[in-house]
Amino acid sequence: MNAVRQGTAGATRTCPHCKATILDSASVCPACRGHLRFEPGAVQRESTTPLSVEGTIRQPANSGSAEYSVLLSIRNDRGEEITRQVLGVGALRPGDERTFSFTVEMSATGDAKGAGKNGR
């Protein structure tokens, strides 16, 4: 038995807990952190974080309220947009603060063929 689930690189499925689209190879959902399967003797895949950005915005206390939209856009090496999603919206009242974190995690698949249907 293989410790890491084999399949096509980039293949996706739906998390049974939160319904987020996740990688088929995931044993823990990155969105809700729910465990997806128990594999005795399984070794967690090593991952790297090639991109991590965090920033804070503050609405000045002497100004009015302001609205925000959190937008994610992913482009391929040719500059073509693969996906574009609004991740969240909200409002800031005077003196309010929000911190936003964005992280990309990567792990090897062992698939020498390259990306699957979602890697385009």
N, C-alpha and C positions, 0 to 999 in steps of 0.2 A: 504494500500500500504506500502511495506517495504521501508525504506530509503536506505538500502544497497542492492544492486543487489545480489540475491541468485543464486547459481549454484554450480558446482563441484569445490572444492578447486584446484587451479592450472590450471583451464581451461583458454585457451588463445584465442585471436582474433588478427586481424590486425588493426592497427591504420589507419583510413581513411585519415589522413593528411600526415603522413610520412612513412607509410607502415611497421613500426616496429612491432614485435610481442610483445604484451602486455597482462597483465592479463585481463580476461573478466570482472572482478569486478571493474576495474579502471574507474573513471569518468574523469580523466585528464591523458593524455599520459605522462609517465615519460621521454620519449625521446624528443618530440617536445613541450611538455607542452600545447598541444592543448586540449580544452575542448571537451569531447566526447558525453555528454548528459546533458540535464538540467532536474533536478529532484526537483520540488518544495518541500520545506520542508526537503530536504535530509540533513543528517548530514554527514560531511566528516568523514571517518573512521580514527580512531586513529592509528597511526603507530609508530614504534620504529625503531631505527637505531642500530642494534647490532654490526655492523662492519662498520668502516669508516677509510680509509687510504688515506693519501695525501703525495706525495713526489715530489721533484724537481730534475731534472738533468740539468747539465750545461756542455757544451762542452768547454774545456779549450781554451782560446784565442790563445795559442801558439801551438795548434795541428791542424790537418786537420779536414775535415768534417766526420760525423758519421751518420749512419742510425739507426733507431729504429723500432721495431714492438711492438704493445700493444696486448698482448695475454690474454684471459680470459679462465680459465678452471674451471669447477664445478664438484666436485666429491660427491658421496653419502656416507653414513656411512660405506659402505664396501670398499671404496677406488676406486670404479668403476667410470670412467669418464662418466658423463652424457652429457656434452657439452664442446666443445672447439671451440673458435672463435677468429679470428684476428679482433680486434676492430678498429685498425688504424695503419698506418705506416707513417713515415716521415724521415726527415733528419735534423741534427743540423750542422750549420756552426760554425766555431770558434767564441766563445763568446755567442752563442745562448743558450737559456734556455727554458725548457718546464716544466710545472707543471701538474701532473696527479692526479686525485681524483677518488677514488673507494668507493662507498657506497652501502650497502645492507639495504633496508627498508623492514620491515615486518609489516603486520596488520592481526588481527584476522579475520577469515572467518565465524565463527559460525558453521562450518561444523565439527561435532564430528567424522566423518568417516575417516578423515585423508586426505592425499594428493591425488590429482587426477592423471591424466595420466602423467603430467610433473614432479611430485614429486618423482616418481619411488621409 
